[in-house]
Amino acid sequence: MGDHYIRCCSREKSGSTFPGRVTDYLTEAGISDPGVNYYLCGRTSMVVETRDLLISKGIPFNKIFAEIYF
């Protein structure tokens, strides 16, 4: 994984994965760079919750990309 890719997974524990919810990571890390693209993939509820959190932190909607897969 590259330096600009952070993988978050609530059910996986490995050295390269944040072991928890992506919303927890975003809150803990203080992510709020409006120039970065954010890619979300997962359940509808996670994508919507994370998108809303990013928007509340000033991330433009057009910088958030999502794929719902289950």
FENGIUR-V776496 format. One line per field, one symbol per residue. phi: phi as a letter, one per 20 degrees, with the letter a starting at -180 (. if undefined). A space follows every 50 residues. Layout:
# FENGIUR-V776496
phi = ???
This chain:
# FENGIUR-V776496
phi = .ffdcdedbfdccbfdcferffffffffemfaefeeedddbqfgffffff gfffffenffgfdddcceca
